[in-house]
């Protein structure tokens, strides 16, 4: 929503409605707000509980609304402590509720739930630093270490190159494996690359399946897989999946041709395994719009590092695209970036960030020798020049930090 409508007021009101009915005895947050909860009663979802916590972090990150964060902080920590109380002797979170995004088999030492808790703990440490509340940080770090160690010892299948849903099954879920990479639960880039390869190998002609929901393709979970491939160093797979799965949803005559569906079967039939009646499937599903933020943050590479973009990063990754143009606004001002591929491995990026901010620029490490220049447009003289030695099996990024906000052009040209 931040990169599309920027309607953060609605996000705030939604979070208020959920935290208003937090269990005052346990800290448990609801699966859904009223009137839904009034109709069906309180339902515990291990993952949705943690998503509520992550939402507070995201809201602060995009708005820099410190007063709101301060007002929710004690409830936030109460909610986190509720999740931490389910960590057992294995070091892993033990999910005791089955409710999730309608997938099947949520429970036990579930990899999705553990990866999301690991990610939630990383947000806890960032928010604690913002609020100068560091008392619980050693405990949060220890919990993170236990989860990472336990997940890789008990749930990693080295033969398949993916995580099992839990230690009682051989199923390799789309959601948990995607989240493991996003949360940095993996122990190496090579391990993340194995997950990327494994999930890529399962695609059908209609998209990326979610076997944890039987025959379903879930555009919601597919949005996480898109992020995962790029974080694993495979932006081409991310773009291929968007063309395949979201292209199918846009072009198929049974669709609206303008909005995205909640889910469908892996053979392209408009049936969704979690539902027994087909008309229940939403054909305009906000949770199916993962490519919107992905293309902004990862392909255009226009990233907020600290709240409202006080610190930012411009790191375009075009894959096989020739041009990308993105922008958004925070309380600090406008952020925009336009990148063009210039041929032979080169690129040119014009970007602008608000005065008074600071950030970095990055490009995928090139395979050719070349020259990276950064020019402040007002001065028309290069303020940064980096001679680059290419690598035949290039990995990671070439990054330049300490750049003041303003209007710039970044150019990389191969010279060999």
Secondary structure, 3 states (H helix, E strand, C coil): CCCCCCCHHHHHHHHHHHHCCCCCCCCCCCCCCCCHHHHHCCCCCHHHHHHHHHHHHHHHHHHCCHHHHHHHHHHHHHHHHHHHCCECCCCCECECCCCCCCCCCCCECCHHHHHHHHHHHHHHHHHHHHCCCCCCHHHHHHHHHHHHHHHHHHCEECCCCEECCCCCCCCCCHHHHHHHHHCCCCCCHHHHHHHHHHHHCCCECCECCCHHHCCEECHHHHHHHHHHHHHCCCHHHHHHHHHHHHHHHHHCCCCCCCCCCCCEECCCCCCCCCCCCHHHCCCCCHHHCHHHHHHHHHHCCEEECCHHHCEEEECCCCCCCCEEEEEEEECCEEEEEEEEEEECCEEEEEEECCCCCEEEEEEECCCCCEEEEEEECCCCEEEEEEEECCCCCCCCEEEEEEEECCEEEEEEEECC
